[in-house]
Amino acid sequence: MASATEHLRDTPAAARDAWNRFWFRPTDPATLGVIRICAGLLLLRTHWVWIANHDAFFGPQAWLSAAGRAAFNEGSWSSWSWSHLLWCDSLPFDSTGLIWTLHVVALIAMAMLTLGLMTRAAAVASFLFTVSFANRAMGSTFGLDGVNAMLALYLMIGPAGAAFSLDNLIRKRRGKPPVGESVSANIAIRLIQLHMCYIYLSAALAKFAGETWWDGTAMWLAIANYEYQSIDVTFLAHWPLLLNFLTHVTLYWELSYCALVWLPRFRPGVILLAVPVHLGISLCMGMVEFGLVMLVGNAAFISPWIIRKVIPGGDGVQRKDAKTQRRKGR
């Protein structure tokens, strides 16, 4: 009875300590640095597509007419949204030159984010431009745009330029010490991790509403859709049991992701399974950028000591030995 009472008395303190360890334990910004580089490249790619097809997405004769944009804006979901492109459209003079100037500024900001130059300011600018374009191109955005915005948002929070960056090289040349482990790096990584769990859980629950995910035909319907097909793998029609198996593995992987990925024993398998899932989406359904950006999000679960082992040194920071970091679950 006494031990049970002591256990109950110690539970709040243990929960508080676990909460503080989860959010506020300093961590190496190496993982955040790799995510910054990969996310920056995808932001550049996405923004270049917007610019290369500017007239189709944003011009006077765009796919979504002015009336269509007005109809979208009447919805409560977009009543608070803002876009610099909508602001430019409302100016009493020809704003073409201003719009293209802002396009160039956006590309420069995203390139600076990728290289890690003035990283914090570049991350803020990249996030604002990403959200602004998504709010203007209603009806033309997909999962890629949402994950792009999510990564850009969390890169603003942590020291994304503390590893593998020009900022770090400049700091080193000036004789300043490199940025070490920090709480903000851990917070940024945790936010990405939790957001990825939410994405997969939401996707799994949505799939349960579709009959094809119950009867195992969803995978076949996806690869047989010629609108998205980039590689013809319809020969798998001769392997219905395999298609059924792949359908259910994908569904239950998404459903269990938010629980199993936190367990060290299961985490490597969960993350490794993301590779064939998203490469399959990239190669077979033509959504290369979406598949890649989801893998970038999954990289948040790769421990910094692994990153340092694959991409050694470069910042001069004395890190704890790998065994210590593994023991602490980093």
N, C-alpha and C positions, 0 to 999 in steps of 0.2 A: 504493500500500500504506500509505504514511504517512497519507494523508487518511482512509482507511478506519479505521485504528487510532485517529486523533483523533476520528472520528465516534463510534466505539464508546465511547471514553473520555468523550465529552461527553453521551452519551445519558442516563445516570442523572441527571445534573444538569439536563438539559432536561426530563426527565419530572418531576423534583421541582418545578421552577419552574412547569411547566404545572399540576401538582396544586395548588400553593399559589395560583396565579392563579385557578383554578376555584373553590376553596373559601374562600379567605381574603382576597380583594381587596375592600376596602370598596366598598359600593354604596349608592346613594340608596334610602331606604325607601319611595319613592312607590308602586312596584308592590305592595309588601306592604300598604300602607295601603288601596289599592283592593280587594285581595283580602280584607282584614279586613272592610270594609264589606259587600261582596257575600256573603261567607261568613256573616257575622253575621246578615244578613237571612234567609238560607236556614236557619240554625240556629233562628232565631225561628219561622219558618214551620213547620219540622219539629216543633219542641217543642210548638207550639200544637196541631198535629194530634194528638200524643200526649195532650195534656191534654183536648182536646175529646172524645176517644174513650177516656177513661181507663178506664171500666168495661169496655169491649169488649176493651181491650188488657191491663189490669192488675187488674181487679176479680175478685171471688170467682167470678163466672160468665163469665170471660173466654173468648175464642175458644180460647185454649190453656189447657187445664185444669191444675190442680195436678199431676195425674199426668203430663200431657204435658211440663210444665216439668221434672219430676223425671227423665223419660226423656232430655230434652235434656242435663240436668246430668250424667248418667252418662257422656256422651261425654268423651273426653280433651281435646277442643278447648275445653271450657268448665269443666274441673275447676279452673282457676285464676282464672276470671272472677269479678267482683264487681259488685253493683248495690246502691245504697242502698235500692231498692224491695224487693229480696229481704230485706235486713236489717230493713226496716220490717215486712215480713210475718211475720218470726220473733219480733217483740216480744210479750211476754205480755199486752199491753193493746191496746186499739183505737188503731191508729196512723193513722187516717184524717186527723185534723187535722195530724199531722206530715207526712204525705205531701203534702197540699195546700200546706202551708207551703214545703216543698222545691220544689214545682212553681213557686211564685211566685218563690222565690230563683233558680231556674234561668232563668226568663224575664228577671228583672232583670239577671243576669250576662250573658246573651246580648245584651240591649239595650245594656248598658254596653260590651260588646265592639264592637258595631256602631258606637256613637257614639265609641268610643275614649276612654272614661273609666276611669281606673285599669286600663288595658288589659291589663297583664301578669296581674294577679290575675283579671280578667274572663275572659281566655283560658284560664287554668288551670281555673277553675270551669266554663266552658262545655265544655271537653274532658271533664272528669270527669262532668258531667251527661249529655253526649252518649253516652259509652261506657256509662254506668250504665243508661240507658234501653235501649240496644241489647242489653245483656246480659240485661235483664229481658224484653224483647219478642222472645224467640227465636221464629223461624218467621215473624215479621212484618217483618223488616228486609230492606232491599234495597241496591242499590249506592249510593243516596243517603246512607244512614246511614254507610256505610263512608267515602265521600269527605268527608262532613261531619266525621267524627272525624279523618280525615287532615289536613284543613285546620286544624281547631282545634288539633291537636297541634303543627303547625309554626308556627302563629301565636304559640304560647307561647315559641318560641325566639328569634325576631327582634323588633326594636322595632316591632311592628305599630301602636303608637300614635304613632309619630314623624311621621306625615304624615296630613293630612286628619282630624284628631281633636280632641276636646275637650281631651285632655291637652296637645296642642300649643298650643292657644289659652290654656290656663291658664298654661303655661310662659312664653308670650309676655307675658301680662299681668303676670306676676311679674318681668319683666325678665330672664329667663334666656334664654340662647342656644338656638335650636332644635337639635334633634338632627340632626347631619349624616350623611354617609355612614358606614356601619358594617360591620364584618365579620359580625356576627350577622344583619344583614339579608340579606347575600349567602348565608349558610349556610341560612337559612330558605327563601329562594327556590330554591336549588339542590335542597334536599330535596323541595320540592313538584314541581320539574321532573322529578327522577329518579323520583318516585313515579308521576307521570303517565305516564312512559315505561313503567314496569312494568305499570301498569293496561292500557295499550293493547296491549303485547306479549302479556300473559297472555290478553286477550280474543281477539286474533288467533289465537294458538296453540290456544285452546279451540275456535274456530270451525272450524279445520282438521279437527277430529274429527267435524264434522257434514256429512253428504252434501249438504245443501241449499246449503251455501256453496261446494261444488265444482261443483254443477250450475247454480248461479245462481238458484235459486228461493227463497232465504232471505228476500229483501226482500219478495217477494209474500206469503209465509206470515206475515210480520210485519204487514203492512198489512191483510191479510185476517182477522186475528184479532180477532173482535168483542169479546173480553174486554177488550182494551186500546184498541180503536179510538176515537178522539175526532173525527177527520175522515175521512169516507168518501172514500178515493182508490182504491177498487177498480176504477175505470174504467181504471186502468193495466194491468189484465189484457189490454187490447187492444194493449199495447206490451211484449210479452215480452222483446224485445231490450234495451229501456231498463231493465227490471227486472233483467235479467241483468247489464247493465253497471253499474248502481248497486250490485248485490250485490258484484261483484268489486272495484269502486273502494273501497267501504267496507272490505273485507277487506284489501286491499293497502295502503290508507292506514294502518290500524291496525298492520299488520305493519312498515311502513317508518317509522312515526312516530318510534320511539326512535332511529333513525339520522339521518333527514333533518332533524329539528327542531333539531339542533345546528349545522347548516350554514347560515350567514347567507344564502346564495343561495336555499335552499329553505324556510327557516323561515317567511316570510310566507305562502307557499302552503299549507304544512302547517297553520298556525294558522287561516288563512281557511277551509280545507276543514272544520275542526272546526265552524264555524258552521252550515252546512247540515246536516251529519250530526246534530248534537245538537238543532238546532231541528226537524229532521224527527222525531226521537224525541219531542220535546216536543209537537209539534202533532199528529202522526199516531198516536202510541201512548199519549197521555195521561200521559206521564211528564215533566211540565213541570219539576218541581224537579230531577230527575236530569239532564235536559238542561242546565239552567242551572248546576248545580254543576260539571258537567264543563267548561263554558265558563269558569267562575271558575278552575278548576285550570289551564286553558290560558293564562289571563292571566299566569301566572308567567313565560311566555316573552316578554311584552311589555316592552321596555326602558323603564327609568324616564324617560329623556328624552322618550319618546313620551307617557307619562302626564303629564309636566309640561307638554308642549305642548298636550295636550287639556284638562287641568285645571290652568291656570296658577297659579303662586305659592301664597300662602296661609301659608307657614311662614317666609318671610324668609331661607331658606338660599341662600347664593350657590353655585349649581351650576356645574360646568364647562360650557363651551359644548357645544352639541349635536354639532358635528363631532367634538370630542374624545371624547365618550361613544360615538358611533357607531364611531369608529376602535378603541376599546377593547372593542367588542362588548357594551356594556351595554344 
